[in-house]
Amino acid sequence: MAGARVSFPMSASLNILSVGALSCVAMLLVLGSLSRSEIPGIREWCSANVLAAAALALQTLAGELPPWLAIEAVTFSHAAGIAAAFAGFRRFTGHRMRWSAVGVALALLIAATILFHYRFDSAALRAASFGLFEGGLLLAIALALARARKPSRLRAPYLFIVALALAAALGNVMRIAAAFETEYAALPQSEVWQASLLAMDAFIVPLLGLGAVMLVHGRLLAQSEHAANRDFLTGAWSRSAFFESVEQELSRARRTGRALSLLLIDIDHFKQINDDYGHAGGEQVLMDVVLRAEGALRNADVFARIGGEEFGVLLPETDRYAAHAAAERLRVALDTKPPAGKARGATTAVPYTVSIGVATLRGADSQIDLLRRADAALYTAKAIGRNRVVSEAD
């Protein structure tokens, strides 16, 4: 920390500061390479490492610099770097940064540093002031991430950052206590203690940056999985994800002996819709089907687009009677055409109906067996007039 007295060898101090500055530069390059992902917080984390690298570089030259650069400028850069890191974590977790409160705290820190430099020259009080500011922000980082919702993939990075921030906050509490002991009780500080404080200041920002990289990496993986498992147009589950879910639920149903049903849905006369309304109209229908279907189904049900205008619904723990009733509710929810002879307007710009085939698990059915019977029921529904539900037992 700027202004702290160092009794351990100068070469060791310079080594710590130099390695810390290089770590900031390395972390800046890594974070910069992730900037195109547009994940919130990256810009702030980059700024944090720039400020921390500048502070550490100035500290290595402290003996050759004017006092205001060696103390006030270093203190400001260190403190602003921690503030920028805090801002990055706030943005990543979806919270607004309260810059006014942090700005006031930073201004008070600089005022205290100037006061305890030029009016009452006290390295201990400067260290205590900095420790109070940095420790408070580190505690705020730990609390913000501890309270944030943690996707399972990101629990380890969250825990790493919280533990790191709490440990560094505790280090600052000890810094304050040690600083006052040194000033007023003339208790000598060990070289290990001073080296630990210097290392904490040198590496806290790049280590927080490492945690940030872990968070960004986890979110990018989650986004990639979401893109792979979701239909690009409608946002429904993809064909591959659906069949994987069918296989998993089949295994669970065989193991527990519980019911399992499957629906296949086809939009009636979809080619005619494309001819009449163009591909934009067809895409509108596809998206509307997903929106309405997800509102009519349970959270446990799996709804997917498995073909051009064909959708599948997996109904766990649902027997054939409940499945038929669920399919009928879904058919009604997806019927946007006005009744014949009535003037009721369609609820969408492109009216449509659907046909649904229902199949329920039998004994040692395979996925192919279940799909084949649902497809046969769907074919029957279309053959006898469309806009209806047909179960395999009908």
C-alpha angles and dihedrals in degrees: 000000000000113000097019117131116244121205100167118089115299091226090059090049092051091048092054093046093046095049090046091052091048089049089054091050092049092049090048090056092048094048091044090056088057095049094098089065087073091216109161115257101031094103092052093047090051090051090049092056093046091053093044092049090050092050093049092046090053091049091056087057096039094119092057098043133086112264094252091057094043094050117013097035093045092048092049093049093048093047095044089050092056090046091052091050089051090050090053093054091046091053093044091055092048100255130128118247115241097217094170093063093044091045092054091048091049092049090050090050093052091045090051091047091052091046094050091045106046104018103032108012103214124149089187094057091045089052091048092050092050092045091053092052097043094041091051093051093046090052089050090052091051093048094046093053095039090056096042122101107261121209110215092249091057101045094098095051091046091051092047093052095044092050092046094048093047092048091050091045089054089049089056091051088054089046090057093048093046092046093057092045090053094048101045108019096038090226110165117240117224121240089239091057094049092045090051092052092047092048091049091054092044098049107027095089097045090045090052085048089055089054089048091053089052090052093048092047091051093049092048090052090049091050091049092050090047091051091048094048098042132071108251095226107037104023091232120133113285126246094256093047090049095052090047089054091048091055092048093049091046090056092047093047092051090049097048100030092232125143125265129187136185132204127201115200128195126186108236117244092352093163089057090051090055091048094049101038103021127237091298089060091048092051090049089055092049092052092045091053091055093046094050095041095052089052092053099046134075123257089246093056120095116223119188143166104236100170143005097294098355126103134185131211124196113203112195118205092008123131124210095267094050090042092054091049091049091049091051091051089050092049091053091048089052096046104102098160119106115246114267113274095012130106097224107137121233115259091227132047088244113043119212145159134207139219120218134201120199129204130173128204116266121196110291096002116160123216089260092053093052094046093046093055093045089050091050090051090049091051089053092050090054093044095054097050112298127242091080145097122245124185121204090248093054 
